[in-house]
Amino acid sequence: MIKLADVEKVYQTDTIETVALNRVNLTINRGEFVSIMGPSGCGKSTLLSLMGLLDEPTSGTIEIGGRAVTSYSDKELAKLRNHKIGFIFQSFHLINDLSVLDNVELPLLYRAGMGGKERRQRALAALEKVGLSARTKHFPSQLSGGQRQRVAIARALAGAPEIILADEPTGNLDSVMGEEIMDLLLSLHREEGTTIVMVTHDENMALKTERVIRFFDGSQVN
Ligand SMILES: Nc1ncnc2c1ncn2[C@@H]1O[C@H](COP(=O)(O)OP(=O)(O)OP(=O)(O)O)[C@@H](O)[C@H]1O
């Protein structure tokens, strides 16, 4: 599903060169739930942003669905990002001025040919999956942290992505809410077969996934 071969990412500022990823070779299989662990600064978020096509490697190749990312045009890349990949972030990234329903519908506005009715149906179905049907008219500030993260998950799900990339999805939540979100991701994975790559600092959460990939200093250590 996602294949990285000899991927290197070097950040260059005026004075410092940082090798964030050092010749990473990694395959994530279709339908897998994988967690990425490692100390702060070891390259986890960089890895996720490359997999999510938000950034490009300095060298090496990335394949999504068997095709090298470099062979896609900008338009195709934007479509791939919007259709196949869903993102979940530690700090939710919801828009405070929009209702829960409008937040979930937002990425679907960029889908060519999708009408308002389908957008609404998909958003409502996604909110039902995360147990928030009763909160569609609320605003993010009226929700708990766990509920906000569930809205963010619904927003990712509404696009029916094949891959979910989650950057510390339980990092801002207490342990009870963290467990709740983890259970939700596990059930999505089980029921929909979604491929999930999750960065986490929490060993207990990681152990619930099918494979734990550990990084240190930009390299995979297992
Ligand atoms: N835009 C950037 N410009 C320069 N250096 C960067 C940039 N982004 C990340 N880095 C550096 O690359 C390295 C890897 O960063 P990254 O954010 O991927 O680590 P991480 O494992 O996700 O850390 P954390 O667990 O603290 O979020 C770090 O040394 C960081 O300082």
PDBQT file of the ligand as one rigid body, heavy atoms in Angstrom, charges set to zero:
ROOT
HETATM    1  N1  LIG A 301      10.773  22.188   8.892  1.00  0.00    +0.000 N 
HETATM    2  C1  LIG A 301      11.885  21.796   9.504  1.00  0.00    +0.000 A 
HETATM    3  N2  LIG A 301      13.042  22.478   9.362  1.00  0.00    +0.000 NA
HETATM    4  C2  LIG A 301      14.179  22.084   9.968  1.00  0.00    +0.000 A 
HETATM    5  N3  LIG A 301      14.282  20.978  10.760  1.00  0.00    +0.000 NA
HETATM    6  C3  LIG A 301      13.153  20.259  10.943  1.00  0.00    +0.000 A 
HETATM    7  C4  LIG A 301      11.896  20.611  10.343  1.00  0.00    +0.000 A 
HETATM    8  N4  LIG A 301      10.964  19.696  10.715  1.00  0.00    +0.000 NA
HETATM    9  C5  LIG A 301      11.582  18.813  11.508  1.00  0.00    +0.000 A 
HETATM   10  N5  LIG A 301      12.908  19.142  11.645  1.00  0.00    +0.000 N 
HETATM   11  C6  LIG A 301      13.920  18.380  12.401  1.00  0.00    +0.000 C 
HETATM   12  O1  LIG A 301      13.877  17.021  11.934  1.00  0.00    +0.000 OA
HETATM   13  C7  LIG A 301      14.017  16.127  13.019  1.00  0.00    +0.000 C 
HETATM   14  C8  LIG A 301      12.812  15.168  13.034  1.00  0.00    +0.000 C 
HETATM   15  O2  LIG A 301      11.649  15.913  13.380  1.00  0.00    +0.000 OA
HETATM   16  P1  LIG A 301      10.210  15.230  13.549  1.00  0.00    +0.000 P 
HETATM   17  O3  LIG A 301       9.221  16.322  13.832  1.00  0.00    +0.000 OA
HETATM   18  O4  LIG A 301       9.948  14.350  12.384  1.00  0.00    +0.000 OA
HETATM   19  O5  LIG A 301      10.418  14.325  14.843  1.00  0.00    +0.000 OA
HETATM   20  P2  LIG A 301       9.362  13.522  15.737  1.00  0.00    +0.000 P 
HETATM   21  O6  LIG A 301       9.943  12.179  15.960  1.00  0.00    +0.000 OA
HETATM   22  O7  LIG A 301       8.014  13.600  15.116  1.00  0.00    +0.000 OA
HETATM   23  O8  LIG A 301       9.386  14.341  17.097  1.00  0.00    +0.000 OA
HETATM   24  P3  LIG A 301       8.234  14.553  18.235  1.00  0.00    +0.000 P 
HETATM   25  O9  LIG A 301       7.993  13.207  18.854  1.00  0.00    +0.000 OA
HETATM   26  O10 LIG A 301       8.885  15.525  19.180  1.00  0.00    +0.000 OA
HETATM   27  O11 LIG A 301       7.028  15.127  17.539  1.00  0.00    +0.000 OA
HETATM   28  C9  LIG A 301      14.156  16.959  14.284  1.00  0.00    +0.000 C 
HETATM   29  O12 LIG A 301      15.524  17.052  14.599  1.00  0.00    +0.000 OA
HETATM   30  C10 LIG A 301      13.599  18.312  13.874  1.00  0.00    +0.000 C 
HETATM   31  O13 LIG A 301      14.238  19.354  14.575  1.00  0.00    +0.000 OA
ENDROOT
TORSDOF 0
